[in-house]
Amino acid sequence: MEENKTAMEKVANKNDKPTRKLFLASSFNDVAKLFIDFSGEELNGKRVTFIPTASIPESVKFFVSSGRKALEKMGLTVDELELTQASKQEIRDKLEKNDYIYITGGNTFFLLQELKKTGADEIIVEQIEQGKLYIGESAGSVIMSPNIEYVKEMDDCSKAPELPDFSALHVIDFYPLPHHTNFPFKKVVEKIIAAYGERITLCPISNTQVITVNGTEIKVESRR
């Protein structure tokens, strides 16, 4: 992990984006207390745009409700935005007016497909560049990378037949790899590290870890 940290620090120095603020988790519910400190502000009464779209193709979806409950427990108002059901105007309105943006886990390829189809990808990048705090969980963290091809072993890309390519939102220049050491993803994560570890700057995180990006400062923090 120390090698990854050094590599990420080089990436951060190379790309000066002082306004960006990202909280990139594997399992948000497991690191929610770290988010309270990271936000640096009173959360009660704030509104978060909550995008569960990645979970649509998945049979297991418990993480959606656990993430929502963790946010509500902090006093946040959760404003759901399901991309496949929303108009382009509704998507823009919610992403722009609410205080935070949260994207859940699920199928990364399906998520990216819907972000691109609706234009939500460009709005999210705009909002992050303007300083809006972004929260990603698993797939929601991976899509911040330059390209999501590296998670093909983890997610079924056939679930996104309309996805033109694997280029992602590219808010960061490294590649979050969620669920490191955690069941049932332990073996597939090790396989991804073996295949891509020397080709791209991977940052594996377990369910009790989070990558925080605050301007050019990038850290991996662990739940105590």
Backbone bond lengths (Angstrom), bond angles and torsions (degrees), N, CA, C in turn:
res aa  C-N    CA-C-N  psi(-1)  N-CA   C-N-CA  omega(-1)  CA-C   N-CA-C  phi
1 M - - - 1.463 - - 1.530 110.79 -
2 E 1.355 116.20 -32.35 1.461 119.14 -179.66 1.529 110.87 -62.80
3 E 1.354 115.84 -38.27 1.461 119.49 177.91 1.516 110.45 -63.09
4 N 1.343 116.39 -41.96 1.459 120.40 178.30 1.510 111.08 -63.04
5 K 1.337 116.21 -39.63 1.457 120.26 -179.14 1.525 110.21 -61.72
6 T 1.332 115.93 -44.83 1.462 119.74 179.68 1.524 110.68 -62.02
7 A 1.319 115.97 -43.24 1.461 120.26 179.31 1.512 111.20 -62.50
8 M 1.326 116.46 -40.16 1.464 120.35 -179.88 1.518 111.46 -68.73
9 E 1.333 116.68 -34.04 1.457 119.78 177.17 1.526 110.45 -64.38
10 K 1.333 116.57 -37.53 1.462 120.42 176.79 1.516 110.61 -64.95
11 V 1.341 116.19 -41.16 1.461 121.11 177.52 1.518 110.15 -61.24
12 A 1.330 115.73 -43.75 1.464 120.51 -178.43 1.527 111.07 -63.05
13 N 1.339 116.16 -41.50 1.463 119.31 -179.91 1.524 111.81 -67.37
14 K 1.328 115.35 -29.83 1.456 121.15 -178.43 1.531 111.46 -73.56
15 N 1.332 116.17 -32.13 1.462 120.17 -174.48 1.522 109.86 -120.94
16 D 1.290 116.59 97.60 1.460 121.74 -176.09 1.524 110.12 -82.10
17 K 1.314 116.29 99.64 1.462 122.06 177.62 1.527 107.40 -124.26
18 P 1.322 117.68 78.47 1.462 121.18 -169.27 1.518 115.48 -66.11
19 T 1.328 118.43 -17.76 1.467 119.08 -175.10 1.526 113.37 -92.11
20 R 1.310 118.65 -15.56 1.464 119.55 -172.27 1.521 111.77 -71.95
21 K 1.323 115.17 140.72 1.455 121.73 179.70 1.527 107.90 -141.44
22 L 1.341 115.73 110.11 1.456 121.41 -174.08 1.522 110.71 -126.94
23 F 1.324 114.38 141.73 1.471 121.83 175.19 1.523 105.78 -123.74
24 L 1.340 116.99 101.99 1.460 122.37 -170.30 1.522 110.33 -111.21
25 A 1.327 114.99 108.40 1.461 121.27 -173.82 1.522 112.14 -114.60
26 S 1.335 115.12 166.24 1.463 121.32 167.77 1.521 109.14 -89.32
27 S 1.335 115.05 -46.50 1.468 122.41 -179.09 1.524 107.33 -135.48
28 F 1.314 117.27 102.16 1.465 120.96 -173.32 1.528 112.40 -59.47
29 N 1.310 116.94 -40.83 1.461 120.39 -178.34 1.526 111.62 -57.45
30 D 1.330 116.78 -32.88 1.464 121.18 -178.11 1.529 113.29 -76.47
31 V 1.318 117.81 -18.34 1.474 120.29 -177.24 1.527 111.79 -125.60
32 A 1.322 116.39 18.24 1.465 120.63 -174.86 1.527 112.48 -58.04
33 K 1.322 117.24 -36.17 1.472 120.05 -179.76 1.525 111.54 -63.22
34 L 1.329 116.87 -32.10 1.466 120.09 177.52 1.527 110.77 -67.89
35 F 1.327 116.55 -29.78 1.463 120.09 179.99 1.527 111.20 -67.03
36 I 1.308 117.08 -35.85 1.467 121.03 -179.58 1.523 109.75 -57.65
37 D 1.334 116.25 -45.86 1.472 120.26 179.20 1.526 111.16 -69.87
38 F 1.339 116.24 -40.52 1.459 119.89 -176.31 1.517 112.41 -64.92
39 S 1.313 116.75 -37.18 1.471 120.13 -177.38 1.521 111.49 -61.53
40 G 1.329 116.41 -35.61 1.462 120.68 177.32 1.515 114.52 70.19
41 E 1.327 116.87 18.56 1.460 118.88 -179.47 1.522 111.19 -150.62
42 E 1.309 115.99 167.35 1.462 121.68 177.03 1.528 109.15 -68.87
43 L 1.323 116.33 123.24 1.461 120.76 -175.45 1.522 113.11 -89.60
44 N 1.303 116.71 -25.51 1.462 120.37 -176.04 1.535 111.23 -58.72
45 G 1.344 115.03 123.74 1.458 119.69 179.75 1.510 114.86 92.74
46 K 1.335 117.84 -11.68 1.466 120.70 177.08 1.531 109.90 -74.41
47 R 1.318 116.08 158.06 1.464 121.29 -178.44 1.530 110.70 -115.72
48 V 1.321 115.53 139.51 1.455 120.60 179.95 1.523 109.70 -124.33
49 T 1.331 116.49 129.37 1.465 121.78 172.76 1.518 107.51 -77.11
50 F 1.318 116.61 117.19 1.465 123.54 -171.69 1.528 109.33 -109.49
51 I 1.331 116.47 111.32 1.471 121.72 -175.33 1.532 110.23 -108.56
52 P 1.358 117.17 105.84 1.470 121.23 -178.86 1.526 114.30 -95.82
53 T 1.329 117.22 11.96 1.469 122.96 -169.52 1.525 113.66 -55.93
54 A 1.327 118.23 -35.54 1.473 120.51 -178.17 1.515 112.46 -61.67
55 S 1.321 117.01 -22.65 1.472 120.31 -176.16 1.531 112.96 -81.09
56 I 1.320 118.55 -11.31 1.470 121.43 -174.43 1.533 113.37 -54.80
57 P 1.351 119.85 -45.98 1.477 118.58 -178.30 1.533 113.41 -79.50
58 E 1.325 117.83 -4.89 1.454 121.30 -172.66 1.522 112.27 -88.43
59 S 1.338 116.68 145.91 1.463 121.17 176.01 1.525 110.83 -85.64
60 V 1.330 116.60 -28.11 1.471 122.06 177.41 1.520 108.17 -102.83
61 K 1.337 116.79 124.02 1.460 119.89 -174.16 1.524 113.28 -136.07
62 F 1.312 118.96 16.77 1.464 121.65 -175.11 1.523 112.49 -58.58
63 F 1.351 116.20 -28.90 1.459 120.81 -176.40 1.529 112.19 -65.61
64 V 1.334 116.98 -23.57 1.468 119.81 179.00 1.528 109.92 -66.80
65 S 1.325 116.23 -49.90 1.462 119.46 -179.29 1.520 112.06 -70.27
66 S 1.339 117.85 -34.33 1.465 119.43 179.59 1.525 110.76 -69.07
67 G 1.324 116.94 -37.16 1.460 120.47 176.43 1.515 111.67 -66.21
68 R 1.328 115.67 -43.18 1.464 121.02 178.95 1.536 110.66 -61.00
69 K 1.329 116.01 -45.90 1.465 120.38 -178.96 1.533 111.43 -63.80
70 A 1.331 116.21 -37.58 1.470 120.07 178.85 1.523 110.63 -63.54
71 L 1.323 116.77 -39.76 1.463 121.35 178.25 1.529 110.93 -66.52
72 E 1.318 115.67 -45.59 1.470 120.45 -178.99 1.519 111.52 -64.42
73 K 1.326 116.06 -34.53 1.468 121.03 178.86 1.523 111.35 -63.09
74 M 1.325 116.49 -28.09 1.470 121.52 177.86 1.527 111.92 -79.41
75 G 1.319 117.31 -8.16 1.459 121.05 -178.29 1.509 114.13 97.36
76 L 1.340 116.33 7.04 1.456 120.53 179.54 1.529 111.14 -80.28
77 T 1.322 116.28 145.88 1.457 122.08 172.74 1.521 107.74 -92.16
78 V 1.335 116.43 120.72 1.462 122.00 -177.09 1.528 109.88 -91.52
79 D 1.323 115.85 117.69 1.462 122.69 179.44 1.524 107.83 -109.47
80 E 1.329 116.66 100.38 1.470 120.31 -173.92 1.523 112.05 -71.58
81 L 1.335 114.23 140.01 1.461 121.59 176.71 1.523 107.97 -133.75
82 E 1.326 115.80 99.00 1.453 120.23 178.69 1.532 106.95 -93.64
83 L 1.321 115.92 110.02 1.459 121.62 -168.48 1.523 114.16 -59.93
84 T 1.326 117.61 -34.59 1.459 119.23 -176.63 1.527 112.41 -73.47
85 Q 1.331 116.85 -12.95 1.466 121.09 -177.62 1.529 113.38 -111.90
86 A 1.312 117.36 -4.66 1.471 120.60 -172.48 1.525 111.99 -102.71
87 S 1.326 115.21 150.00 1.464 120.37 173.76 1.527 109.10 -76.98
88 K 1.323 116.23 162.43 1.459 119.67 179.38 1.526 111.21 -62.98
89 Q 1.330 116.46 -34.36 1.461 119.80 179.05 1.521 111.31 -68.67
90 E 1.325 116.40 -40.74 1.469 120.25 178.14 1.521 110.39 -63.93
91 I 1.332 116.26 -40.67 1.463 120.74 178.47 1.525 110.38 -60.02
92 R 1.319 116.68 -49.23 1.463 119.92 -179.83 1.521 111.71 -63.30
93 D 1.336 116.37 -44.49 1.465 120.41 -177.73 1.527 111.42 -59.33
94 K 1.325 116.47 -47.55 1.469 119.44 -176.67 1.522 112.21 -69.57
95 L 1.330 116.55 -41.12 1.467 119.44 -179.76 1.529 111.36 -66.43
96 E 1.325 116.84 -33.49 1.463 120.30 -177.58 1.526 112.99 -83.03
97 K 1.334 117.52 -38.58 1.467 118.78 -171.01 1.527 113.96 -83.92
98 N 1.337 117.96 -31.16 1.457 120.12 -176.66 1.524 112.06 -78.10
99 D 1.327 115.76 161.41 1.465 121.34 -172.34 1.523 113.50 -77.23
100 Y 1.335 116.33 -34.01 1.461 120.93 -177.35 1.529 110.14 -133.65
101 I 1.342 115.13 162.48 1.464 121.80 174.31 1.529 107.72 -122.84
102 Y 1.329 116.19 131.36 1.462 121.78 -179.13 1.532 108.39 -129.55
103 I 1.330 116.82 127.27 1.465 120.86 174.66 1.528 108.88 -119.97
104 T 1.332 115.36 126.05 1.463 120.81 -176.80 1.529 111.91 -77.03
105 G 1.329 113.46 178.81 1.451 120.74 174.37 1.520 111.47 -80.44
106 G 1.332 114.54 -178.14 1.460 121.30 -178.34 1.514 109.82 138.73
107 N 1.304 116.71 -145.02 1.467 121.11 179.86 1.528 109.87 -88.01
108 T 1.319 115.63 114.17 1.467 121.31 -175.27 1.520 112.14 -62.83
109 F 1.320 117.05 -36.59 1.467 120.98 -176.92 1.527 111.02 -71.56
110 F 1.330 116.50 -42.37 1.463 119.67 176.30 1.522 110.49 -63.40
111 L 1.322 116.09 -41.51 1.462 120.78 178.19 1.524 111.05 -58.72
112 L 1.333 116.47 -49.42 1.460 120.00 -178.33 1.528 111.01 -63.71
113 Q 1.318 115.99 -38.74 1.469 120.23 177.11 1.528 110.70 -56.65
114 E 1.317 117.17 -48.19 1.461 120.90 -177.19 1.530 112.16 -72.14
115 L 1.320 117.05 -34.06 1.467 119.62 175.73 1.525 110.45 -61.85
116 K 1.333 116.37 -42.31 1.464 120.40 -179.10 1.529 111.85 -72.55
117 K 1.326 117.03 -40.74 1.471 120.99 -179.08 1.527 111.78 -61.07
118 T 1.321 115.79 -37.42 1.467 120.56 -175.00 1.525 113.54 -92.60
119 G 1.331 116.59 -12.30 1.458 119.38 -175.83 1.514 112.94 81.62
120 A 1.343 116.46 4.37 1.465 120.12 179.94 1.525 111.41 -64.86
121 D 1.348 116.69 -28.76 1.470 119.57 179.75 1.525 111.37 -58.08
122 E 1.321 117.32 -45.76 1.464 121.07 -178.13 1.526 111.57 -68.09
123 I 1.331 116.80 -38.13 1.469 120.10 179.80 1.524 110.56 -66.92
124 I 1.340 116.31 -41.42 1.465 120.18 179.12 1.517 111.07 -61.73
125 V 1.329 116.80 -44.44 1.469 120.00 177.97 1.526 110.36 -61.66
126 E 1.323 117.36 -42.33 1.471 121.49 177.41 1.523 110.83 -57.50
127 Q 1.332 115.60 -47.16 1.455 120.60 -177.38 1.530 111.76 -65.19
128 I 1.319 116.89 -40.30 1.473 120.53 177.36 1.523 110.14 -63.42
129 E 1.317 116.84 -42.93 1.468 120.72 -179.66 1.529 111.63 -65.04
130 Q 1.333 115.79 -25.39 1.463 119.94 178.19 1.535 112.26 -86.50
131 G 1.339 116.10 -1.92 1.458 119.92 174.61 1.517 115.96 107.29
132 K 1.329 118.36 3.32 1.466 119.64 179.95 1.527 109.94 -72.47
133 L 1.324 115.96 134.98 1.457 121.28 -178.22 1.528 109.77 -73.77
134 Y 1.327 115.56 130.00 1.455 122.62 -178.80 1.525 109.63 -111.99
135 I 1.333 115.99 134.38 1.457 122.39 177.61 1.522 108.37 -117.62
136 G 1.309 116.63 123.24 1.461 120.74 177.59 1.514 110.15 -118.96
137 E 1.319 115.33 143.68 1.465 120.93 176.29 1.517 108.43 -127.21
138 S 1.333 117.18 117.47 1.466 123.11 178.38 1.531 110.77 55.55
139 A 1.326 119.75 -106.78 1.473 121.13 178.55 1.520 111.05 -55.87
140 G 1.317 116.44 -36.36 1.464 121.18 178.80 1.512 113.03 -65.94
141 S 1.338 116.55 -21.56 1.466 121.19 174.69 1.526 110.90 -85.89
142 V 1.331 115.61 -42.19 1.475 121.36 -177.16 1.523 111.78 -60.45
143 I 1.340 118.39 -37.28 1.466 120.02 -175.62 1.524 113.93 -69.72
144 M 1.325 117.43 -9.36 1.461 120.21 174.70 1.524 112.33 -75.47
145 S 1.340 116.99 -14.35 1.465 122.17 -177.91 1.537 111.06 -75.88
146 P 1.337 118.18 173.93 1.470 120.12 179.27 1.527 113.89 -68.64
147 N 1.341 116.87 -31.91 1.464 120.39 -171.81 1.527 107.81 -158.45
148 I 1.335 117.48 139.40 1.469 119.44 -174.18 1.529 113.73 -103.11
149 E 1.309 117.64 10.30 1.465 119.92 -178.52 1.525 111.97 -55.52
150 Y 1.322 117.54 -32.04 1.472 121.89 -174.75 1.529 113.78 -63.91
151 V 1.339 119.04 -16.68 1.469 119.79 179.38 1.531 112.89 -99.89
152 K 1.319 117.59 18.74 1.474 120.46 179.65 1.527 112.34 -61.73
153 E 1.333 116.33 -28.34 1.463 119.30 177.64 1.524 111.57 -75.33
154 M 1.321 116.37 -21.27 1.467 121.29 -177.12 1.526 111.62 -92.24
155 D 1.329 117.20 -39.81 1.463 122.36 -177.41 1.528 110.72 -120.31
156 D 1.302 115.38 149.04 1.468 121.81 -178.99 1.531 109.61 -83.39
157 C 1.328 116.56 107.89 1.466 119.93 -177.24 1.527 112.66 -73.36
158 S 1.338 117.32 -13.13 1.471 119.24 177.52 1.526 111.71 -69.73
159 K 1.332 116.62 -12.88 1.464 120.78 177.61 1.533 111.30 -73.76
160 A 1.325 116.44 -7.13 1.470 120.97 -179.12 1.520 110.21 -125.44
161 P 1.337 118.27 67.95 1.472 121.65 -175.63 1.520 114.03 -66.65
162 E 1.332 117.76 -17.21 1.468 120.67 -178.77 1.529 112.66 -100.30
163 L 1.319 116.82 6.64 1.464 120.05 179.16 1.526 109.41 -76.89
164 P 1.349 118.43 118.26 1.469 120.31 -173.46 1.524 114.11 -72.41
165 D 1.339 116.62 -31.32 1.461 121.17 179.98 1.515 108.10 -162.31
166 F 1.311 116.60 177.82 1.461 121.01 -175.00 1.531 113.49 -98.51
167 S 1.321 117.53 6.62 1.465 119.28 179.22 1.522 109.27 -66.61
168 A 1.331 115.96 131.11 1.460 121.04 -173.18 1.528 110.96 -106.42
169 L 1.337 117.63 -156.91 1.460 120.71 -172.04 1.533 112.96 -77.45
170 H 1.319 117.12 -21.31 1.468 123.21 173.87 1.534 112.43 52.49
171 V 1.313 115.24 45.68 1.468 119.74 172.97 1.524 109.43 -80.25
172 I 1.337 115.84 -29.24 1.466 122.36 176.36 1.524 108.55 -121.11
173 D 1.329 116.05 160.70 1.461 120.23 -178.19 1.525 112.85 -104.53
174 F 1.330 117.01 9.25 1.453 120.32 174.66 1.531 108.56 -117.61
175 Y 1.346 116.12 -179.02 1.459 120.70 -168.63 1.529 111.12 -127.35
176 P 1.327 117.94 100.00 1.471 120.23 177.08 1.532 110.80 -61.99
177 L 1.313 115.50 137.95 1.466 120.69 178.45 1.528 107.97 -126.81
178 P 1.339 117.21 97.25 1.464 120.26 -173.59 1.526 114.28 -76.62
179 H 1.328 114.30 163.50 1.469 124.90 173.79 1.527 113.54 66.62
180 H 1.314 116.71 28.58 1.469 121.16 177.17 1.528 109.05 -62.69
181 T 1.307 115.71 125.62 1.481 125.85 179.96 1.531 113.24 75.12
182 N 1.311 118.90 2.12 1.468 120.77 -176.00 1.529 113.02 -102.84
183 F 1.323 116.44 137.81 1.465 122.68 173.66 1.529 108.72 -67.73
184 P 1.325 119.25 140.56 1.470 128.51 1.51 1.531 113.30 -98.15
185 F 1.328 116.73 22.94 1.471 120.52 -172.51 1.531 114.72 -101.76
186 K 1.337 116.55 -0.52 1.468 119.60 -172.49 1.533 112.86 -53.99
187 K 1.320 117.16 -50.41 1.469 120.21 -176.52 1.525 112.54 -67.73
188 V 1.335 117.17 -40.82 1.461 119.21 -178.15 1.523 110.86 -69.25
189 V 1.316 117.65 -33.88 1.466 120.31 176.57 1.526 110.20 -65.56
190 E 1.316 117.17 -41.98 1.464 120.80 177.81 1.529 110.52 -63.17
191 K 1.323 116.11 -36.39 1.465 120.81 178.13 1.531 111.06 -65.74
192 I 1.330 116.52 -40.70 1.471 121.14 178.25 1.523 110.59 -65.38
193 I 1.331 116.16 -41.99 1.472 120.13 178.64 1.530 110.21 -61.70
194 A 1.327 116.53 -42.36 1.472 120.75 179.31 1.522 111.47 -63.53
195 A 1.324 116.68 -38.49 1.468 121.16 -176.24 1.522 113.11 -80.09
196 Y 1.336 117.30 -35.21 1.470 120.77 -170.98 1.530 115.23 -117.84
197 G 1.325 116.57 -8.35 1.463 120.12 -172.88 1.516 115.79 -56.47
198 E 1.340 116.90 -30.13 1.466 119.83 -179.40 1.525 112.02 -99.62
199 R 1.333 116.66 -1.07 1.471 120.33 -176.96 1.519 112.86 -103.93
200 I 1.332 116.71 -34.05 1.460 121.30 -179.56 1.529 109.20 -135.51
201 T 1.319 116.38 165.50 1.461 120.92 -178.83 1.524 109.58 -87.56
202 L 1.335 114.96 89.81 1.457 120.83 178.38 1.522 110.77 -79.14
203 C 1.328 115.40 147.28 1.464 120.26 172.62 1.529 107.82 -130.18
204 P 1.339 117.10 89.83 1.466 120.26 179.10 1.535 110.12 -71.56
205 I 1.336 115.79 135.33 1.468 120.70 174.82 1.521 109.20 -135.38
206 S 1.322 115.06 142.83 1.464 120.44 177.19 1.519 109.40 -83.66
207 N 1.324 116.31 178.86 1.459 120.46 179.76 1.526 113.05 -67.90
208 T 1.332 116.68 -16.46 1.469 119.82 179.58 1.530 111.95 -105.37
209 Q 1.325 115.81 17.47 1.463 121.40 177.63 1.529 110.42 -123.10
210 V 1.320 115.33 160.03 1.461 121.06 177.78 1.524 109.05 -144.94
211 I 1.325 115.56 144.91 1.467 120.88 171.41 1.525 106.47 -95.35
212 T 1.320 116.79 123.72 1.459 120.23 175.39 1.524 109.15 -109.45
213 V 1.319 115.26 133.38 1.462 121.83 177.55 1.517 106.82 -121.17
214 N 1.311 115.92 118.36 1.458 121.27 -179.77 1.520 107.56 -129.80
215 G 1.335 116.02 94.48 1.462 119.95 -172.10 1.514 109.36 67.54
216 T 1.307 116.59 -119.74 1.469 120.58 179.22 1.529 111.98 -98.39
217 E 1.330 116.55 0.88 1.470 120.67 179.69 1.531 109.95 -90.48
218 I 1.326 116.66 122.18 1.453 122.53 -178.89 1.527 108.71 -122.53
219 K 1.328 115.92 127.20 1.474 120.29 -179.00 1.528 110.03 -134.13
220 V 1.322 114.93 154.86 1.464 121.20 167.20 1.519 105.86 -110.53
221 E 1.325 116.39 118.67 1.460 120.86 -178.11 1.519 109.46 -114.68
222 S 1.325 115.81 149.90 1.472 121.64 -179.05 1.520 110.73 -118.49
223 R 1.307 114.88 145.11 1.465 120.26 174.47 1.516 109.34 -67.58
224 R 1.304 116.59 135.92 1.468 119.45 -179.86 1.510 110.92 -87.48
